[in-house]
Amino acid sequence: MERYRQKYISTSATTFILQSLNQKRGVIITGSPGCGKSVAAHHVALAFEKVGYEIIPCDDPSEILKQFTTEKTQVFVIDDICGKFALNQHKADSWEQIDGISNIIIGSCHQNHYDDNKDSSKKTNTKFIITCRENIYSHKAFPKLTCFSLVQCSFSTKYKISPDEMRNIALSYVPENTVNDMENICLYDFFPLLCALYCKKAKPDPNFFSHPVEIIEQEIKEMKIQSETSFLCLSLLVMTNNKYCKDELESSGMEQLIKAICADSDFESVVSIVSIQKCFERLEGIYITESNNLYTAIHDKMFDIISAAVTPCIMNCLIEYVDIAFLAHRIQLSSCGQSSLPLQFISHKSLKEII
């Protein structure tokens, strides 16, 4: 949570979320990947922490029932409540099934607290801040979540970041002369993420804000020639569906996977385990981050881009070894019409090979 204290620029969305939580039990922040949903959610949670609330990040409905108490003021933060890339039906079903039970428990506890204290402010001493991609929230199978009494804050429509807010965000990361040279500051919804990425680049390129996806993809493709180990690390991240465990590096299964990636990528020799570990450490803060012994991409949007750049080079390996959830979130039948999935890269020809 500490990193959310830094460089945060308040927007109209932030004001709306705070005002809503003063009146209601919960807010769901929706929008496209990289637009600032999670940053806003954690910033607001920290504001509640300052006035005595306990912050509880959670991922599963059972965690709420386990952690909930009337003895404390609490704010539950639930990122990507029903999946990161597409609606996760299992998660949606879990929230739907527990919705009624949670409503009874939380509602009755708040009512009892209110009856005991005769103070209406005590009725909302538990808050819920939820984030969700816009396309998942609008899915017909998205759970009702009535127990949270949710107010929606859409970063894609009413509370989309304004040009002035975009500029203020940019100035907190990027030199003013670079900001002034930007032709269209509102070109991408994930502009806040671009600013954070730009300031970490060794050789900043102003064109990055005009063609970010293409530039990042090109950087990764060049890795295959200039730094085989770096390309291998990002390939491992893709193969493990954005959750690469450091402890598994020396396992026999991982050794086999590394050999398969090297063969698929036409690398002349297999990269050593020590080199891979050191390379993961070098990539931290640029493409990946490490927490609780797991390497993940620094953002879901970055993982989308890494995946799109890497997979065409390791398609045979992907078909044989990849986490099945990775494919499930990135394949849609052509009969379904226009896709809502992010950065699809599995071609019709490749699907025939899988089948």
RABEL-V327481 format. One record per backbone hydrogen bond with DSSP energy under -0.5 kcal/mol. CO is the residue of the C=O (numbers start at 1). NH is the residue of the N-H. E is the energy in kcal/mol with one decimal. If there is no record, write none. Layout:
co: {CO/CO}
nh: {NH/NH}
e: {E/E}
This chain:
co: {1/2/3/8/11/12/13/14/15/16/17/18/19/20/20/25/26/27/27/28/28/29/30/31/32/34/36/37/38/39/40/41/42/43/44/45/46/47/48/48/49/53/54/56/60/60/61/61/62/63/64/69/72/73/74/75/76/76/77/77/78/80/82/87/88/89/90/91/92/93/94/95/96/98/99/100/101/102/102/103/104/105/106/107/108/109/110/111/112/113/114/114/119/120/121/122/125/127/128/128/129/130/131/132/133/133/134/136/139/145/146/149/151/153/153/154/157/162/163/164/165/166/167/168/169/170/170/175/175/176/177/178/179/184/188/190/191/192/193/194/195/197/197/198/205/206/207/207/211/212/213/214/215/216/217/218/219/220/222/222/223/227/228/229/230/231/232/233/234/235/236/237/238/239/243/244/245/246/248/251/252/253/254/255/256/257/258/259/260/261/262/263/272/273/274/275/276/277/278/279/280/281/283/283/283/287/288/289/291/293/294/295/296/299/300/301/302/303/304/305/306/307/310/310/311/314/315/316/317/318/323/323/324/325/327/327/333/334/345/347/348/349/350/351}
nh: {4/5/6/10/15/16/17/18/19/20/21/22/23/23/24/128/151/29/130/30/153/132/155/134/35/193/40/41/42/43/44/45/46/47/48/49/50/51/51/53/52/55/75/77/63/64/64/65/66/67/68/72/74/54/127/56/78/129/58/79/131/83/88/89/92/93/94/95/96/97/98/99/100/102/103/104/105/106/107/107/108/109/110/111/112/113/114/115/116/117/118/119/122/123/124/125/74/76/27/130/78/29/81/31/136/137/138/139/142/148/149/26/28/30/155/159/160/166/167/168/169/170/171/172/172/173/174/178/179/180/181/182/182/187/191/194/195/196/197/198/199/200/201/201/208/209/210/211/215/216/217/218/219/220/221/222/223/224/225/226/227/231/232/233/234/235/236/237/238/239/240/242/241/323/245/295/248/249/251/255/256/257/258/259/260/261/262/263/264/265/267/266/276/277/278/279/280/281/282/283/284/284/286/287/288/298/285/296/294/246/291/244/289/303/304/305/306/307/308/309/310/311/313/314/314/318/319/320/321/322/326/327/328/329/330/331/336/337/347/351/352/353/354/355}
e: {-1.7/-1.8/-0.9/-0.6/-1.8/-2.2/-2.6/-2.3/-2.5/-2.6/-2.3/-1.1/-0.6/-1.0/-3.4/-2.1/-1.4/-0.5/-2.8/-0.6/-2.6/-2.1/-3.7/-1.5/-1.5/-1.2/-2.2/-2.5/-2.6/-2.1/-2.5/-2.1/-2.1/-1.5/-1.8/-1.9/-1.5/-0.5/-0.8/-2.2/-1.8/-0.5/-2.8/-1.8/-1.2/-0.8/-0.6/-1.5/-1.8/-2.5/-2.6/-0.5/-0.6/-2.5/-2.7/-2.7/-0.6/-3.0/-2.5/-0.6/-2.4/-1.7/-3.2/-0.9/-2.7/-2.6/-2.1/-2.4/-2.2/-2.7/-1.6/-0.9/-0.6/-2.9/-2.1/-1.9/-2.5/-3.0/-0.5/-1.8/-2.3/-2.1/-2.3/-2.1/-2.7/-2.3/-2.1/-2.8/-2.3/-1.9/-2.6/-0.5/-1.9/-1.6/-1.0/-1.1/-1.5/-3.0/-2.4/-0.5/-2.7/-3.8/-1.9/-1.1/-0.5/-2.4/-1.9/-1.2/-1.8/-1.5/-1.4/-1.0/-2.4/-1.9/-0.6/-2.0/-1.6/-2.8/-2.3/-2.1/-2.3/-2.7/-2.5/-0.9/-0.7/-1.7/-3.7/-0.6/-1.9/-2.6/-1.0/-0.5/-1.2/-1.3/-1.1/-1.9/-2.2/-1.6/-2.3/-2.8/-1.7/-1.2/-0.5/-1.4/-2.6/-1.3/-1.4/-2.3/-2.1/-2.5/-2.6/-2.2/-2.1/-2.1/-2.3/-2.2/-1.2/-0.9/-1.1/-2.8/-3.1/-2.0/-2.4/-2.3/-2.1/-2.0/-2.5/-1.8/-1.9/-2.7/-1.6/-3.0/-1.9/-1.5/-0.6/-3.2/-1.2/-1.4/-1.7/-2.0/-2.0/-1.9/-2.6/-2.0/-2.0/-2.4/-2.4/-2.2/-2.5/-2.2/-2.7/-1.0/-1.9/-2.4/-2.2/-2.1/-2.4/-1.6/-1.7/-1.9/-0.7/-0.6/-1.7/-2.2/-1.6/-2.3/-3.2/-2.5/-1.8/-2.4/-2.4/-2.2/-3.0/-2.0/-2.1/-2.0/-3.0/-2.7/-2.2/-1.9/-2.5/-2.3/-1.9/-0.6/-1.0/-2.7/-2.4/-1.5/-2.8/-1.8/-1.6/-0.9/-2.3/-1.6/-1.6/-0.7/-2.0/-1.5/-0.9/-2.1/-1.7/-1.3/-1.9/-2.6}
